Amino acid sequence: MLSSAARDWGMPELLSDLPHNIELEQALLGALLISNATYHKVSPLVTPADFYEPLHGRLFEAIGDLIAKNSPATPLMLKPFFEGETVGAFTVLQYLGRLVAAATTIINAEHYAAAIADLGRRRELASIGATLVRSARHDFSASLEAQIASAEGELYALLGRSPRAYDFTAGEAARMAIERIAAAYEKGGVSGLSTGFLELDQLLGGLQPSDLIIMAGRPSMGKTALALGLAFHIAKQIEDGEVSVYSLEMSASQLLMRQLGIDYGLPSDRLRRGDLEEADMERLLRAQSAYDPVPLHINETGGLTLADLWVQARRRKHLKKTVCLIVDYLQIMGGDGRHGYSNRVQEVTAITSGLKALAKALDIPVIVLSQLSRQVENREDKRPQLSDLRESGSIEQDADVVLFVFREEYYVARREPPASQASAHLEWQDDLKAVQGLAEIIVAKHRHGPIGTVKLAFSAPLTRFSNLTDKHEAQS
């Protein structure tokens, strides 16, 4: 008998023989009725929607409801849920009695549940395929790209749907925790991905899987340059996988122009103008092939939405084993496109929640760049605070780590007094010299450890951050 979905789609040839096993479903329900305790073992493995027979799915759900209320799930207790319904020539109560009589063991209940869930996902796969065929043949109102993106989203959601993905015993969780501790021990305190900045690694223990890391700052502080440097450093240290950068504002060529300047000591403004010596140009031409093996993926799609990011990120994770994802930047990212938001704060709240969920689903660190509000400029001390996060909503709440990029040199340089005020100008020169070539990474929130400030060296012409070894390096 065809499902209603198959009739509605008009695709009986594709869905007339969906995979199922009625006897397996009956055996599982019988096992649950003779041993309610078994429900707690199988409920993480299977859902009511996984049952082919709708009545079986409703029975499974009703059994769970009774057990949740500490009531025994027996045929008599289930009778009121299905009063007046029949299964062929039997009432539901009689049908349940037959299931109990036929149940001989509960030993295989978990295997039954896993098999039922697998069959359910196979039916979902068939349904996605039928929908895709129908859309491709008959729906010309939607673009081909939109149809492909929709199908990809459903396929990767199905691929990632593992009943035990988020359920662990104490022993399993302990083993995973000890593995991370051992990794940190072997790498000198860094259990996650190294940032390349020694003090920052010591403070954070590296970039941790499933963490949402917000990197924020005012314009001209160097957020993009710092994030790009992190991306290249991580990409060069991994043995398998890739780093993904989603640049909503700058193009891939603009990002690489910056990196070329950093790697070869050439100011970015000179690169943009092509103001180079012949030897520099020859060096750059020879350098091109050096970037071919770097496992760094750059997506420059403008107007990227959260829904788009989920589809693309899941695909890259499955195909390329993404180890870290960077988004530049939060304030120009769109929501999922399906919900109406009364204001931008609500939309940003939904985006940050979705980004945190993505980090957890992919089990990788997700770094998201963010702007700060103008209120920073109104204070004498320009160092950012958590309250400065623009459209903050849940940004602070959802983030595991909040990093602020701050360069006091930028502000001091813009307070230069007139040269005619000799005393004030000399004092300003001393102030500028004290902060020149310095940058601060302020760890304002760290869910898993301490907060603090890390000082780095910064070369303004190259927009390059590096470890601060001594004052001379900072000023070179």
C-alpha positions in Angstrom: 0.0 0.0 0.0 1.4 3.4 -0.9 2.1 6.0 1.7 0.0 9.2 1.5 3.3 11.1 0.6 3.8 8.9 -2.4 0.2 9.5 -3.6 0.6 13.3 -3.0 3.8 13.4 -5.0 2.4 11.4 -7.8 5.6 9.3 -7.7 4.3 5.7 -6.9 7.1 4.2 -9.0 9.7 5.6 -6.7 8.1 5.0 -3.3 6.0 1.8 -3.9 8.5 -0.4 -2.1 9.9 1.5 0.8 12.2 -0.5 3.1 10.5 -1.7 6.3 10.2 -4.6 8.6 6.8 -4.9 10.4 7.8 -8.0 12.4 10.9 -6.2 13.8 8.7 -3.3 15.0 6.3 -5.8 16.6 9.1 -7.6 18.3 10.5 -4.3 19.8 7.1 -3.2 21.1 6.5 -6.6 22.6 9.9 -6.4 24.4 9.0 -3.0 25.8 5.7 -4.2 27.1 7.2 -7.1 29.0 10.1 -5.0 30.3 9.5 -1.3 30.6 13.1 -0.8 31.8 14.2 -1.7 28.2 12.7 1.6 27.0 15.6 3.6 28.5 18.1 1.5 26.5 16.4 1.9 23.2 14.9 5.4 23.3 18.3 7.1 22.4 18.4 4.8 19.3 15.0 5.2 17.7 12.2 7.7 17.4 8.4 7.3 16.8 9.0 8.7 13.2 11.3 5.7 12.4 8.4 3.2 12.6 6.9 2.3 9.2 3.5 1.5 10.6 2.1 4.8 12.0 0.3 2.9 14.8 3.6 1.4 16.0 5.1 4.9 16.1 2.2 6.1 18.2 2.4 3.1 20.5 6.1 3.7 21.0 5.4 7.4 21.9 2.6 6.4 24.3 4.8 3.9 26.1 7.5 6.6 26.5 4.9 9.1 27.9 3.7 6.6 30.5 7.2 5.7 31.6 8.1 9.4 31.8 5.2 9.7 34.3 6.5 6.7 36.3 3.4 4.7 35.2 3.6 1.1 34.1 3.3 0.8 30.3 1.0 -2.2 30.0 -1.7 -3.1 27.4 -4.4 -2.0 29.9 -2.7 1.4 30.7 -2.3 2.0 26.9 -5.9 1.2 26.1 -7.3 4.8 26.8 -4.9 6.2 24.2 -6.4 4.1 21.4 -10.0 3.7 22.4 -12.2 2.6 19.5 -9.3 1.9 17.1 -8.8 -1.5 15.4 -6.1 -3.4 13.8 -7.8 -5.5 11.2 -10.3 -7.7 13.2 -8.6 -6.9 16.5 -9.0 -4.0 18.9 -5.7 -2.3 19.9 -5.9 -3.9 23.3 -6.2 -7.4 21.7 -3.3 -6.5 19.3 -1.1 -5.5 22.2 -2.0 -8.7 24.0 -0.8 -10.6 21.0 2.5 -8.6 20.9 3.1 -9.5 24.5 2.4 -13.2 23.9 4.7 -13.3 20.9 7.6 -11.6 22.7 10.1 -14.1 23.9 13.1 -12.0 24.9 14.4 -8.5 25.5 18.0 -9.4 24.8 18.0 -8.1 21.2 15.9 -5.0 21.8 18.8 -2.6 21.2 19.6 -4.3 17.9 16.0 -4.2 16.9 15.8 -0.4 17.6 19.0 0.3 15.7 17.7 -1.7 12.7 14.3 0.1 12.7 16.0 3.5 12.9 18.2 2.5 9.9 15.2 1.5 7.9 13.5 4.8 8.8 16.5 6.8 7.5 16.5 4.8 4.3 12.9 5.7 3.7 13.7 9.4 4.4 16.5 9.1 1.8 14.0 7.6 -0.7 11.6 10.5 0.0 14.3 13.1 -0.5 15.1 11.5 -3.9 11.5 11.4 -4.9 11.1 15.1 -4.0 14.2 16.0 -6.0 13.0 14.1 -9.1 9.6 15.8 -8.9 11.1 19.3 -8.5 13.6 18.8 -11.3 10.8 17.6 -13.7 8.0 19.9 -12.8 9.0 22.9 -10.6 10.4 25.6 -12.8 9.6 28.4 -10.3 12.7 27.6 -8.3 16.2 27.9 -9.7 18.3 24.8 -10.2 20.8 26.1 -7.6 18.0 26.5 -5.1 16.7 23.0 -5.7 20.2 21.5 -5.4 20.9 23.5 -2.2 17.6 22.4 -0.7 18.4 18.7 -1.5 21.9 19.1 -0.1 20.6 20.5 3.1 18.2 17.6 3.6 20.8 15.0 2.6 23.5 16.4 5.0 21.0 16.7 7.8 20.1 13.1 7.3 23.7 12.1 7.1 24.4 13.8 10.4 21.4 12.3 12.2 22.9 9.7 14.4 20.8 8.6 17.4 23.8 8.2 19.6 25.7 11.3 18.4 25.0 13.2 21.6 24.5 10.4 24.1 27.4 8.9 26.1 27.8 6.7 29.1 30.0 8.0 31.9 32.7 5.6 30.8 32.7 6.8 27.2 32.8 10.4 28.3 35.7 9.7 30.7 37.7 8.0 27.9 37.1 11.1 25.6 38.1 13.4 28.4 41.3 11.4 29.1 42.2 11.4 25.4 42.0 15.2 25.4 44.1 15.4 28.6 46.7 13.1 27.1 46.8 15.2 24.0 47.4 18.3 26.0 50.1 16.6 28.1 51.9 15.4 25.0 51.7 18.9 23.3 52.8 20.9 26.4 49.4 22.1 27.6 47.8 22.6 24.2 44.9 20.1 23.7 43.3 22.0 20.8 44.6 23.5 17.6 47.6 25.8 18.1 47.1 29.5 17.3 50.8 30.0 16.8 50.9 32.5 19.6 52.6 31.0 22.7 50.9 32.9 25.5 47.4 32.7 23.9 47.9 28.9 23.5 48.8 28.7 27.2 45.7 30.7 28.2 43.2 28.8 26.0 44.9 25.4 25.6 44.6 25.9 21.9 41.3 26.3 19.9 39.0 23.6 21.2 36.6 21.4 19.3 32.9 22.5 19.4 33.8 26.0 20.7 32.3 29.1 19.3 35.0 31.8 19.4 34.0 35.4 18.8 36.9 37.6 17.7 35.8 41.2 18.0 37.3 44.7 17.6 36.8 48.1 16.1 37.7 48.8 12.5 41.5 49.0 11.7 42.4 46.8 14.7 43.5 43.9 12.5 40.7 41.3 13.1 40.8 40.0 9.5 44.6 39.9 9.4 44.7 38.0 12.7 42.1 35.5 11.6 43.8 34.9 8.3 47.1 34.4 10.1 45.4 31.8 12.3 43.9 30.1 9.3 47.2 29.7 7.5 49.1 28.6 10.7 46.5 25.9 11.4 46.3 24.8 7.7 50.1 24.4 7.7 50.3 22.3 10.8 47.5 19.8 10.1 48.2 16.4 8.5 44.7 15.6 7.3 41.8 17.9 6.6 41.4 21.6 5.8 40.6 25.0 7.2 37.5 26.8 5.8 37.3 30.6 5.6 33.9 32.2 4.7 34.7 35.8 3.8 31.5 37.8 3.4 33.2 41.1 2.8 36.6 40.6 1.1 37.3 38.5 -2.0 39.7 35.5 -2.0 42.3 37.4 -4.0 42.2 40.3 -1.6 42.8 37.9 1.4 45.7 36.3 -0.4 47.1 39.6 -1.3 47.3 40.3 2.4 48.9 37.0 3.1 51.5 37.4 0.4 52.5 40.7 2.0 52.8 39.1 5.4 54.8 36.1 4.1 57.1 38.1 1.9 57.5 41.3 3.9 55.7 43.6 1.4 53.3 46.3 2.5 49.8 45.6 1.3 49.3 49.1 0.0 52.3 48.7 -2.3 51.0 45.3 -3.5 47.6 46.8 -4.4 49.3 49.5 -6.5 51.8 47.1 -8.0 54.6 49.4 -6.6 57.3 46.7 -6.6 60.9 46.2 -7.6 61.5 43.7 -10.4 63.1 41.3 -7.9 60.0 41.5 -5.7 57.7 40.7 -8.6 59.9 37.8 -9.6 59.8 36.5 -6.1 56.0 36.7 -6.0 55.7 34.8 -9.3 57.9 32.0 -8.0 55.8 31.9 -4.7 52.5 31.1 -6.4 53.1 27.3 -6.4 54.0 27.4 -2.7 50.3 27.9 -1.8 48.9 25.0 -3.9 49.4 22.4 -1.2 48.1 24.5 1.7 44.7 23.0 2.8 42.9 26.3 3.0 39.4 26.7 1.5 38.1 30.2 0.9 34.4 30.9 0.2 33.7 34.5 -0.9 29.9 34.3 -1.2 28.3 37.6 -0.4 25.1 37.7 1.6 25.8 34.2 3.0 23.0 33.1 5.3 23.2 30.7 8.3 21.3 28.1 6.3 23.8 28.4 3.4 26.7 28.0 5.8 25.2 24.9 7.4 24.8 23.2 4.0 28.3 24.2 2.8 30.1 23.5 6.1 28.5 20.1 6.5 29.5 19.2 2.9 33.1 20.4 3.4 33.3 18.5 6.8 32.1 15.3 5.1 34.3 15.6 2.0 37.4 17.4 3.2 37.4 16.8 7.0 37.3 20.5 8.0 39.2 21.0 11.3 38.4 24.7 11.8 35.9 27.2 10.3 36.3 31.0 10.2 33.5 33.5 9.3 34.3 37.1 8.5 32.1 38.7 9.7 28.9 38.3 11.9 27.1 41.6 11.3 26.8 41.1 7.5 25.6 37.5 7.8 21.9 36.7 7.2 19.6 34.3 9.2 18.0 31.2 7.8 15.6 33.1 5.6 12.5 31.2 6.9 11.7 33.2 10.0 10.6 36.8 10.2 12.5 38.8 12.8 11.1 42.0 14.3 14.6 43.4 14.6 18.2 42.8 13.8 19.1 41.8 17.4 16.7 38.9 17.2 18.2 37.8 13.9 21.8 38.0 15.3 20.7 36.0 18.3 19.4 33.3 16.0 22.6 33.4 14.0 24.9 33.0 17.0 22.8 30.2 18.4 23.0 28.5 15.0 26.8 29.0 14.8 27.2 27.4 18.2 25.1 24.5 17.2 27.2 24.2 14.0 30.4 24.1 16.0 29.0 21.3 18.2 27.5 19.4 15.3 30.9 19.4 13.3 32.9 19.1 16.5 35.4 21.8 15.4 36.3 25.3 16.6 34.2 28.0 14.8 35.8 31.5 14.8 33.4 34.3 14.0 34.6 37.9 13.6 32.4 40.6 15.0 32.3 44.4 15.0 32.1 46.4 18.2 29.7 49.3 18.9 30.9 53.0 18.6 30.5 53.5 22.3 34.2 52.3 22.6 35.2 55.6 21.0 33.4 57.6 23.7 35.6 56.3 26.6 39.0 57.5 27.6 40.2 53.9 27.9 39.4 52.4 24.5 39.9 48.8 25.6 36.8 46.8 24.6 34.4 45.3 27.1 31.8 42.6 26.6 29.0 45.2 26.6 30.6 46.7 23.5 29.6 43.8 21.3 27.2 45.1 18.6 23.7 43.8 18.6 25.0 41.7 21.5 21.8 39.7 22.2 23.2 36.2 22.8 26.6 36.8 21.3 28.2 36.8 24.7 25.9 34.0 26.0 26.5 31.6 23.1 30.2 32.2 22.8 32.6 29.9 24.6 35.5 32.3 24.1 35.4 36.1 23.4 38.6 37.7 22.1 39.1 41.4 21.6 41.8 42.7 19.3 43.1 46.0 20.5 45.9 48.3 19.4 46.5 51.4 21.5 49.0 52.7 19.0 46.1 53.3 16.6 44.4 55.8 19.0 47.6 57.4 20.3 48.8 58.1 16.7 45.6 60.0 16.1 46.0 62.4 19.0 49.2 64.0 17.7 49.3 67.7 18.8 50.5 70.5 16.5 54.3 70.6 16.2 54.1 74.2 17.5 53.2 72.8 20.9 56.8 71.5 21.5 56.3 70.2 25.0 53.0 68.4 24.2 54.5 67.0 21.0 57.5 65.5 22.9 55.2 63.9 25.5 53.0 62.5 22.6 56.1 61.0 21.0 57.0 59.3 24.2 53.5 57.9 24.5 53.6 56.7 20.9 57.0 55.1 21.4 55.7 53.1 24.4 52.9 51.4 22.5 54.3 51.3 18.9 54.4 47.9 17.4 52.3 46.4 20.2 48.9 44.7 20.1 46.7 43.1 22.8 44.5 40.1 22.5 42.1 40.5 25.4 40.4 37.2 26.4 37.2 38.7 27.9 35.3 35.4 28.2 36.6 31.8 28.5 34.0 29.3 29.4 36.6 26.6 30.2 39.4 28.5 31.9 41.0 31.9 32.9 40.6 35.2 31.2 43.5 37.6 30.6 45.5 39.7 28.1 48.1 38.5 25.7 50.5 41.0 24.2 51.7 40.5 20.6 54.0 42.3 18.2 52.3 44.0 15.4 53.7 45.4 12.1 51.3 48.0 10.8 52.7 48.2 7.2 52.3 44.4 6.8 49.3 44.0 9.2 51.3 41.1 10.7 50.9 39.8 14.3 53.7 37.8 15.9 54.9 36.6 19.2 56.4 39.3 21.4 59.8 38.1 22.5 61.2 41.5 23.5 60.7 45.2 23.1 63.1 45.4 20.2 61.0 43.0 18.2 57.9 44.9 18.8 59.4 48.1 17.5 61.3 46.7 14.6 
